[in-house]
Amino acid sequence: MKSATSLLLGAALATVFFLLYTSVSRDLGDGPHRSPPPRWAQEHGTASAVAASRIVDAEQGTLPARQEEAVVPRNDQRDRTAARSGGGGGGGATTEHRSDQQKIVMPSSHQIDRPHKDTAGAAAAWAQQDLGDLLRRAATAERTVLVTAINEAWAAPGSFLDLFLESFRHGEGTEQLVQHLLVVAMDGKAFERCNAVHPFCYWFRVDGMDFAAEQSYMKGDYLEMMWRRNRFQQTILELGYNFLFTDVDILWFRSPFPHLSPTAEVVMSSDFFVGDPNSVGNYPNGGLLYVRSCDSSVRFYKYWQSSRARFPGKHEQFVFDRIVKEGLPANVGTKVQFLDTDRFGGFCQHGKDLGKICTMHANCCVGLQNKLFDLGNVLEDWKAYKARVAVGNMEFFSWRVTGRCIH
């Protein structure tokens, strides 16, 4: 009896040890523990669950977080566009929104091809893809986009971005132009603010640099910001789009395009205009710059960028002036022209006739608040002019001259 009990006890112990052994072996073979995807991902199906799993991987270091980050602006932008296109709501709009969200969060064909480790080339490729999509949606039929750049200080409520967009609403035939405007945000807060007021926003990230604060002329990160902006413009050309770049401290009253030659390649505004659009004696200002996408304009930008090394510590406008006055090499072959300040004015020099003006730039003026004060007056003058024209008063009407900068 004793022997039988011992045998039964031994068999039971052996079974327990065997089960413990197989359980431990299975757990060890499964690899390191992975956090489950968030509950929202489980509730929205397999595609979202995989996307959430990839985000967890990025946070744990398994996948490069920067690559996931590069997709976010595009996702946010598409979601907003889909929601707006749905009108006042309803089942169809909700379905479109959810379907589009899944495609952007986890575009399967792209996920497969993405490299496991982040590289500068991979990051640039993803940034370019996002930019290309925005350009395609913002461009005119002629593949032309308006582009401006903002940082947190210039995008804050009541700052330049609001005044800039308001000018399009009050201009003559300019309201539709804003539909072709790409706003380039230089920091996260500017990107958030842009998304609140405009459909086409692109976050231009620069590792290790913060462009959020007001960038005083030639101080802090000003130089690098301007040269980065210059390289960004070149990228737009390389993607096959013409652009008209405008500083955000420029008010728009009429379309500039009727005053640009269809064969123009590089056309820049002027601080001071000497009367001849082809003269290298004009004083260039890169605040308003039209460039047509063609081989010669891309070559010009490459030459412009490479010339920076010859003029250390100088901004892109200074280098532009020097290389144009030197004479461009024959292999660049780009025709450079300048805009007349009678139509494309600024605080340095501007036309007096509001019946002709297209844009007004707060150049020759230092300080964010000073610029805002005077541009506010300019916009009020424009509204007063339009009110007079609306009742048939076509008498000469000009700007007020009292201000902090404009004179």
C-alpha positions as CSV (number, residue, x, y, z in Angstrom):
1,M,0.0,0.0,0.0
2,K,2.8,2.3,0.9
3,S,4.7,1.6,-2.3
4,A,1.6,2.3,-4.4
5,T,1.1,5.7,-2.7
6,S,4.8,6.6,-3.2
7,L,4.5,5.7,-6.9
8,L,1.4,7.8,-7.4
9,L,3.0,10.7,-5.5
10,G,6.2,10.5,-7.7
11,A,4.1,10.4,-10.9
12,A,2.2,13.5,-9.8
13,L,5.4,15.4,-9.0
14,A,6.9,14.4,-12.3
15,T,3.9,15.7,-14.2
16,V,4.0,19.1,-12.3
17,F,7.7,19.5,-13.1
18,F,7.2,18.7,-16.7
19,L,4.4,21.2,-17.1
20,L,6.5,23.9,-15.3
21,Y,9.4,23.2,-17.6
22,T,7.4,23.4,-20.8
23,S,5.7,26.7,-19.7
24,V,9.0,28.3,-18.8
25,S,10.6,27.1,-22.1
26,R,7.7,28.6,-24.1
27,D,7.9,31.9,-22.3
28,L,11.7,32.2,-22.9
29,G,11.3,31.3,-26.6
30,D,8.7,34.1,-27.1
31,G,11.4,36.8,-26.8
32,P,11.2,40.1,-24.8
33,H,8.0,41.3,-23.4
34,R,6.1,43.7,-25.7
35,S,3.5,46.2,-24.4
36,P,0.1,45.6,-25.9
37,P,-1.2,48.2,-28.3
38,P,-3.4,51.0,-26.8
39,R,-7.1,50.1,-26.3
40,W,-8.2,52.6,-29.0
41,A,-6.1,50.7,-31.6
42,Q,-7.7,47.3,-30.6
43,E,-11.1,48.8,-31.0
44,H,-10.4,50.2,-34.5
45,G,-9.3,47.0,-36.2
46,T,-6.1,45.3,-37.3
47,A,-4.7,48.1,-39.4
48,S,-4.8,50.6,-36.5
49,A,-3.5,48.0,-34.1
50,V,-0.4,47.4,-36.2
51,A,0.1,51.2,-36.5
52,A,-0.1,51.5,-32.7
53,S,2.3,48.6,-32.3
54,R,4.8,50.5,-34.5
55,I,4.4,53.6,-32.4
56,V,5.1,51.5,-29.3
57,D,8.2,50.1,-31.1
58,A,9.4,53.6,-31.8
59,E,9.0,54.6,-28.2
60,Q,10.9,51.5,-27.1
61,G,13.7,52.1,-29.6
62,T,12.8,49.2,-31.9
63,L,11.8,51.6,-34.7
64,P,13.1,55.1,-35.3
65,A,10.6,57.5,-33.8
66,R,11.5,60.3,-36.2
67,Q,10.2,58.3,-39.2
68,E,6.8,57.9,-37.4
69,E,6.9,61.6,-36.6
70,A,7.3,62.6,-40.2
71,V,3.9,61.1,-41.1
72,V,2.0,63.0,-38.4
73,P,1.6,66.3,-40.2
74,R,0.2,64.6,-43.3
75,N,-2.2,62.6,-41.2
76,D,-3.5,65.6,-39.3
77,Q,-3.8,67.6,-42.5
78,R,-5.7,64.8,-44.4
79,D,-8.1,64.3,-41.5
80,R,-9.0,68.0,-41.4
81,T,-9.5,68.1,-45.2
82,A,-11.7,65.0,-45.2
83,A,-13.8,66.3,-42.3
84,R,-14.3,69.6,-44.1
85,S,-15.2,68.0,-47.4
86,G,-18.0,66.1,-45.6
87,G,-19.9,69.4,-45.0
88,G,-22.3,69.3,-42.1
89,G,-21.6,65.8,-41.0
90,G,-23.4,62.5,-41.7
91,G,-22.5,58.9,-42.2
92,G,-20.7,59.4,-45.5
93,A,-18.3,62.0,-44.1
94,T,-17.5,59.9,-41.0
95,T,-16.7,56.8,-43.1
96,E,-14.4,58.8,-45.4
97,H,-12.6,60.3,-42.4
98,R,-11.9,57.0,-40.8
99,S,-10.8,55.3,-44.0
100,D,-8.4,58.2,-44.8
101,Q,-7.0,58.1,-41.2
102,Q,-6.1,54.5,-41.5
103,K,-4.3,55.0,-44.8
104,I,-2.2,57.9,-43.4
105,V,-1.4,56.4,-40.0
106,M,-0.2,53.2,-41.5
107,P,0.3,53.2,-45.3
108,S,1.1,49.6,-45.7
109,S,3.0,49.8,-49.0
110,H,5.3,52.4,-47.5
111,Q,5.7,50.7,-44.1
112,I,7.1,47.6,-45.8
113,D,9.7,49.6,-47.7
114,R,10.9,51.8,-44.9
115,P,14.4,51.1,-43.6
116,H,14.7,49.6,-40.0
117,K,17.2,52.3,-39.0
118,D,16.8,56.0,-39.5
119,T,19.1,57.7,-41.9
120,A,19.4,61.3,-43.2
121,G,18.4,60.1,-46.6
122,A,15.3,58.2,-45.4
123,A,14.2,61.2,-43.3
124,A,14.6,63.5,-46.3
125,A,12.7,61.1,-48.5
126,W,9.7,61.0,-46.2
127,A,9.7,64.7,-45.7
128,Q,9.8,65.2,-49.4
129,Q,6.9,62.8,-49.9
130,D,4.8,64.7,-47.4
131,L,5.7,68.0,-49.1
132,G,4.9,66.6,-52.5
133,D,1.4,65.6,-51.5
134,L,0.7,69.1,-50.0
135,L,2.1,70.8,-53.1
136,R,-0.1,68.7,-55.4
137,R,-3.2,69.6,-53.4
138,A,-2.3,73.3,-53.1
139,A,-1.0,74.0,-56.6
140,T,-2.9,75.7,-59.4
141,A,-3.5,74.0,-62.7
142,E,-0.2,75.5,-63.9
143,R,1.6,73.8,-60.9
144,T,2.2,77.1,-59.1
145,V,2.0,77.5,-55.3
146,L,2.1,80.5,-53.0
147,V,4.4,79.9,-50.1
148,T,5.0,81.7,-46.8
149,A,7.0,80.8,-43.6
150,I,6.1,81.4,-40.0
151,N,7.4,80.7,-36.5
152,E,5.6,80.7,-33.2
153,A,6.0,84.5,-32.6
154,W,4.7,85.4,-36.1
155,A,1.9,82.8,-36.1
156,A,0.4,83.7,-32.6
157,P,-3.3,85.0,-32.6
158,G,-3.3,88.7,-33.5
159,S,0.2,88.5,-35.1
160,F,1.3,88.5,-38.7
161,L,-0.5,85.3,-39.9
162,D,-3.9,86.7,-39.0
163,L,-3.2,90.1,-40.7
164,F,-1.7,88.3,-43.7
165,L,-4.7,86.1,-44.3
166,E,-7.1,89.0,-43.6
167,S,-5.5,91.0,-46.5
168,F,-6.4,88.2,-48.9
169,R,-10.1,88.4,-47.8
170,H,-10.2,92.2,-48.5
171,G,-8.1,92.3,-51.7
172,E,-9.4,92.5,-55.2
173,G,-9.5,89.0,-56.7
174,T,-7.2,87.7,-54.0
175,E,-9.5,85.6,-51.9
176,Q,-9.2,82.5,-54.2
177,L,-5.4,82.8,-54.2
178,V,-5.2,81.8,-50.5
179,Q,-6.5,78.4,-51.7
180,H,-3.1,77.9,-53.3
181,L,-1.1,78.9,-50.3
182,L,1.3,76.5,-48.5
183,V,2.2,77.8,-45.0
184,V,5.6,76.4,-43.8
185,A,5.8,76.3,-40.0
186,M,9.3,76.4,-38.5
187,D,8.3,75.0,-35.2
188,G,5.6,72.9,-33.5
189,K,3.5,75.7,-32.1
190,A,3.4,77.5,-35.4
191,F,2.3,74.3,-37.0
192,E,-0.5,73.9,-34.5
193,R,-1.6,77.4,-35.1
194,C,-1.5,77.0,-38.9
195,N,-3.7,73.9,-38.7
196,A,-6.3,75.9,-36.8
197,V,-6.7,78.5,-39.5
198,H,-5.5,77.1,-42.8
199,P,-5.8,73.8,-44.8
200,F,-2.2,73.5,-46.2
201,C,0.5,73.5,-43.5
202,Y,3.9,71.9,-43.6
203,W,6.2,71.5,-40.5
204,F,9.8,72.2,-41.5
205,R,11.8,70.4,-38.9
206,V,15.5,71.2,-38.3
207,D,17.2,69.0,-35.8
208,G,18.9,70.8,-32.9
209,M,17.5,74.2,-33.8
210,D,14.6,76.2,-32.4
211,F,13.1,78.9,-34.7
212,A,10.1,79.6,-32.4
213,A,11.1,82.9,-31.0
214,E,11.2,86.2,-32.8
215,Q,14.3,86.1,-35.0
216,S,15.9,89.5,-34.9
217,Y,17.8,90.5,-38.1
218,M,21.2,88.8,-38.3
219,K,20.9,87.6,-34.7
220,G,20.4,84.2,-33.0
221,D,19.3,81.6,-35.5
222,Y,18.3,84.1,-38.1
223,L,21.0,83.3,-40.6
224,E,20.5,79.6,-40.5
225,M,16.7,80.0,-40.7
226,M,17.1,82.1,-43.9
227,W,19.5,79.7,-45.6
228,R,17.3,76.7,-44.6
229,R,14.3,78.5,-46.1
230,N,16.4,79.0,-49.3
231,R,17.2,75.3,-49.6
232,F,13.5,74.5,-49.0
233,Q,12.6,76.7,-52.0
234,Q,15.0,74.7,-54.1
235,T,13.3,71.5,-53.1
236,I,9.9,72.9,-54.4
237,L,11.5,73.6,-57.7
238,E,13.1,70.1,-57.8
239,L,9.6,68.6,-57.3
240,G,8.5,70.4,-60.4
241,Y,6.4,73.3,-58.9
242,N,6.7,77.0,-59.6
243,F,6.4,79.1,-56.5
244,L,5.7,82.7,-55.4
245,F,7.3,83.0,-52.0
246,T,5.9,85.8,-49.8
247,D,7.0,86.9,-46.4
248,V,4.2,86.8,-43.9
249,D,4.7,90.5,-43.1
250,I,3.4,91.3,-46.6
251,L,-0.2,92.4,-47.3
252,W,-1.8,91.2,-50.5
253,F,-4.3,93.6,-52.3
254,R,-4.2,92.3,-55.9
255,S,-2.8,89.3,-57.8
256,P,0.8,89.8,-58.8
257,F,0.6,87.2,-61.6
258,P,-0.7,89.6,-64.4
259,H,2.5,91.6,-63.8
260,L,4.9,88.6,-64.2
261,S,6.1,87.5,-67.7
262,P,5.1,83.9,-68.6
263,T,8.8,83.3,-69.5
264,A,10.1,84.8,-66.2
265,E,12.5,82.5,-64.3
266,V,13.6,84.3,-61.2
267,V,11.9,87.6,-60.2
268,M,12.6,89.3,-56.9
269,S,11.1,92.3,-55.1
270,S,13.1,95.4,-54.4
271,D,13.8,97.5,-51.4
272,F,14.6,100.3,-53.9
273,F,13.7,100.0,-57.6
274,V,15.9,102.0,-60.1
275,G,13.3,101.9,-62.9
276,D,14.5,98.9,-65.0
277,P,13.4,95.4,-64.0
278,N,16.5,93.9,-65.7
279,S,19.0,96.2,-64.0
280,V,21.4,94.6,-61.4
281,G,21.4,98.0,-59.8
282,N,18.1,97.3,-58.1
283,Y,18.3,96.5,-54.4
284,P,16.9,93.0,-54.0
285,N,14.5,91.9,-51.2
286,G,13.7,88.1,-51.0
287,G,10.5,88.8,-49.2
288,L,8.6,88.4,-52.5
289,L,10.1,86.0,-54.9
290,Y,8.7,84.2,-58.0
291,V,10.6,81.3,-59.5
292,R,9.6,79.1,-62.3
293,S,10.6,75.4,-62.1
294,C,13.0,74.7,-64.9
295,D,16.6,73.4,-65.2
296,S,18.1,76.8,-65.2
297,S,16.3,77.9,-62.0
298,V,17.4,74.8,-60.2
299,R,21.0,75.4,-61.4
300,F,20.7,79.0,-60.1
301,Y,19.6,77.8,-56.7
302,K,22.5,75.3,-56.5
303,Y,24.9,78.1,-57.4
304,W,23.3,80.4,-54.9
305,Q,23.7,77.8,-52.1
306,S,27.3,77.0,-53.0
307,S,28.2,80.7,-53.1
308,R,27.4,81.0,-49.4
309,A,30.9,79.7,-48.6
310,R,32.5,82.7,-50.3
311,F,30.6,85.1,-48.0
312,P,30.7,83.6,-44.5
313,G,28.3,85.2,-42.0
314,K,26.1,86.7,-44.7
315,H,22.4,86.1,-45.4
316,E,21.0,84.7,-48.6
317,Q,19.8,88.1,-49.8
318,F,23.3,89.6,-49.6
319,V,24.8,86.6,-51.5
320,F,22.0,86.9,-54.1
321,D,22.9,90.5,-54.7
322,R,26.6,89.7,-55.0
323,I,26.3,86.8,-57.5
324,V,23.9,88.7,-59.7
325,K,26.1,91.8,-59.7
326,E,29.2,89.7,-60.5
327,G,27.4,88.1,-63.4
328,L,26.1,84.5,-63.4
329,P,28.3,81.8,-65.0
330,A,27.3,80.8,-68.5
331,N,26.4,77.3,-67.4
332,V,23.8,78.7,-65.0
333,G,22.0,80.6,-67.7
334,T,19.2,82.1,-65.6
335,K,17.5,85.5,-66.2
336,V,17.0,87.5,-63.0
337,Q,14.5,90.3,-62.9
338,F,13.1,92.7,-60.2
339,L,9.7,94.0,-59.3
340,D,8.6,97.6,-59.5
341,T,7.9,99.1,-56.0
342,D,5.1,101.2,-57.5
343,R,3.1,97.9,-57.6
344,F,5.1,95.8,-55.1
345,G,5.8,98.3,-52.4
346,G,7.3,98.3,-49.0
347,F,8.1,100.6,-46.2
348,C,11.5,101.4,-47.9
349,Q,9.9,102.6,-51.1
350,H,6.3,102.3,-52.3
351,G,3.9,103.8,-54.8
352,K,1.3,106.3,-53.7
353,D,-1.6,105.1,-55.8
354,L,-3.8,102.5,-54.2
355,G,-5.4,101.9,-57.6
356,K,-2.2,100.2,-58.7
357,I,-0.7,98.5,-55.6
358,C,-0.5,94.7,-55.4
359,T,1.4,94.1,-52.2
360,M,2.9,96.0,-49.3
361,H,5.9,94.8,-47.3
362,A,6.9,95.8,-43.8
363,N,10.6,96.0,-44.8
364,C,13.0,98.7,-43.6
365,C,11.3,98.2,-40.2
366,V,12.7,96.6,-37.0
367,G,10.6,95.0,-34.4
368,L,7.5,92.8,-34.5
369,Q,5.2,95.3,-32.8
370,N,6.4,98.2,-35.0
371,K,5.7,96.1,-38.1
372,L,2.3,95.0,-36.8
373,F,1.3,98.6,-35.9
374,D,2.1,100.0,-39.3
375,L,0.7,97.1,-41.3
376,G,-2.5,97.5,-39.4
377,N,-2.7,101.1,-40.6
378,V,-2.0,100.0,-44.1
379,L,-4.8,97.5,-44.1
380,E,-7.2,100.1,-42.7
381,D,-6.2,102.5,-45.5
382,W,-6.9,99.8,-48.0
383,K,-10.4,99.1,-46.5
384,A,-11.1,102.9,-46.7
385,Y,-10.0,103.0,-50.3
386,K,-12.3,100.1,-51.2
387,A,-15.2,101.7,-49.4
388,R,-14.8,104.8,-51.5
389,V,-14.5,102.9,-54.7
390,A,-17.6,101.0,-53.9
391,V,-19.7,104.2,-53.9
392,G,-18.1,105.4,-57.1
393,N,-15.5,107.8,-55.6
394,M,-12.5,107.3,-57.9
395,E,-10.5,110.3,-56.7
396,F,-6.8,109.8,-55.9
397,F,-6.3,108.1,-52.5
398,S,-3.0,107.3,-50.8
399,W,-1.6,105.9,-47.6
400,R,-1.4,107.8,-44.3
401,V,2.3,108.6,-43.6
402,T,2.3,108.6,-39.8
403,G,3.6,105.5,-38.3
404,R,6.4,103.8,-36.5
405,C,8.3,102.8,-39.6
406,I,6.4,103.8,-42.8
407,H,7.1,107.4,-43.9
